Amino acid sequence: MPATTGAAARHVLETLDMAVKGARAYDREDLAERLRTARRLLEDGAVTVHVVGEFKQGKSSLINALLTAPVCPVDDDVATAVPTRIAYAEKLSATAAFESAPGSGGPGWTEPINPSDIAGYVSEAGNPGNSRRLRSVNVGIARQLLSTGLVLIDTPGVGGLGAPANAAAVSSLPQSHAVLFVTDASQELTAAEMRFLTTVRELCPQLLLVLTKTDLYPHWPRILELNRAHLERAGIAVDAVAVSSEIRSLAAKDADQELNNESGFPELVRRINDVLAGAERIAIDTVVVHLRSALSQMEVVATARRDALADPAGVAAQLAALTAAKEKADALRERSSKWQLVLNDGFADIASDVDHDLRSRARTALIEAEAAIDEGDPAQNWPEFENWIRQRLAGEALANYGLFVRRAKEVAQAVGEHFDLAESEIVTAREVAAPVELLDAFTVDAAFVERKAKGAGMAAFQKAYGGFLMFTLLTNMAALGIPAPFGLVPAFLMGRSGFREERKRQLEKRRNEAKQTVRRFVDEFQMQVGKDSRDAIRHVQRELRGAWSERVAELQRSAAAGLAAAQEAARTGESDAGARERIESDLASLAMLRARLDDLAAHLQRVRGEPAGAPR
């Protein structure tokens, strides 16, 4: 737990520790384990914020200015090649996480590096094409902003937002607490940026647009206004702030508060602090829900014992009610239960919709690719074209993944509606990564590029020679005394015509071969990404089913324990003189824990101005 954890979080953790002892006393290790797992939500304290954007938009400069330290390398010829993770540490430190060798199945390697050598690892200049096979570089630095648990991730922008080089960072956006989308004030948002923003909005609801380099472009207010209009028309609800990293750096150097205000960073810091506070608020509310659920299940047993002893005449009715509750819990376990049907049907629909969406996106990309091929010679710019189609398909895979994440959350909510449980709002599966990295493994057969314009000269010679022979033969047959050298004229004309025809034929052949190559590439994309999507759907479905099954098992055990306690109390009656005192003591302890949660809810309501963690 961070040293700066608020009083509310500490109060919840103390209450949780008491509840764990109570669960163990009631022999409910399942509840104790759930509470221990919930504790990690507050103890971890890490709040991840991704900084994303296109190439050379000022992402690294933004982070450096935010932390007033040259953490990320910046220069006109330096671009980030791998994600850089910046977190709090007492002393400046850095480590590099390397991928394992292909096929080894290893976890990879993590080695400490000199902080002064960071540029040689994370930049495109020092690590071209990620030749070092790095997953990320982790940097630790002592900064007040980071001490609250904030973790900043500087993502690559090389090759476009959908490029596989950016896949590792972008695919983890669902686990991020917030995303800062960085674009500079030189121009309005591009179509590619708008598409990416649409996808990011689905993957991470906390999104902030940051307009950089306001010191270089005096017209930045107009650009900011246009960007907001574009976002509004696209239905993307995103707040925006404008900043100047250069002015912020000068302000930090001269300790000039007025200059710092002009940089726009105080507003950005305020927004980030809001994210930090919101993350703790969500964690507190989630842990409180788990606590109330566990307390309710422990109260079932104590209340059943007390009621059976206090009202022997009403034992029959009490046993009937507890038996009905147990049967209801048992019914939830059946495969034919409503929540199981909703879960299965929901994910069957997701599988169909995601597959159709992927095919539609791949088909659109293929049509655009073939149109681009028809407009030029694929042999002239094939490397650029191949990079474009990889970027395009990676972006489509990410958008398809966004659809899956959104629909999976909708199904989880629909399933939760069939449970009369407070925690139905927080049962979710762990996120899976977007499959954009798969495109790195796809190969493209571009052998046709090497055959560019071969044979055109021979075709021209044959045409020219044929023209010369035809001219000579016709003049001889007509007994015309035209000198043979004049035959060079038709020979040249026919040779030039033959050369052009051959060039045109070869161009069409290359275009057809390029189209076939792209079709095979798109087919491979559909097959591999489709397989990954289906696996992800099954994975999330199993996790959700497992999570809900655990809750059902808890309900079954609570109902069975309550029924058994009531039956035991009815059988012993008042023979145990201390039974009632022990039961009342247990209920008082549980009531005290619930009172602590009620007190917290009242405090949070005063602080936030809205109900929070109220009893359900």
Buried (B, 14 or more C-beta within 10 A) or exposed (E): EBEEBBEBBEBBBEBBEBBBEBBEEBEBEBBBEBBEEBBEBBEEBEBBBBBBBBBBBBBBBBBBBBBBBBBBBBEEEBBBBBBBBBBBBEEEBBBBBBBEEEEEEEEEBEEEBEBEEBBBBBBBEBBEEBEBBBBBBBBBBEBEBBBBBBBBBBBBBBBBBBBBBBBBBBBBBBEBBBBBBBBBBBEBBEEBBBBBBBBBBBBBEBBBBBBBBBBEBEEBEEBBEBBBEBBEEBEBEBEBBBBBBBBBBBBBEEEBEEBBEBBBBBBBEEBBEEBBBBBBBEBBBBBBBBBBBBBBBBBBBBBBBBBBBEEBEEBEEBBEBBBEBBEEBBEBEEEEBBBBEBBBEBBEEBBEBBBEBBEEBBEEBBEEBBEBBEEEBBBEBBEEBBBBBBBBBBBBBBBBBBBBBEBBBEBBBBBBEBBEBBBBBBBBBEBBBBBBBBBEEBEBEBEBBEEBEEEBEEBBBBBBBBBBEBBBEEBEEEEEEEEEEEBBEBBBEBBBBBBBBBBEEBBEEBBEBBBEBBEBBBEBBBEBBBEBBEEBBEEBBEBBBEBBBBBBBBBBBBBBBBBBBBBBBBEEEEEEEEBBEEBEEBBEBBBEBBEBBBEBBBBBBEEEEEEBBBEE
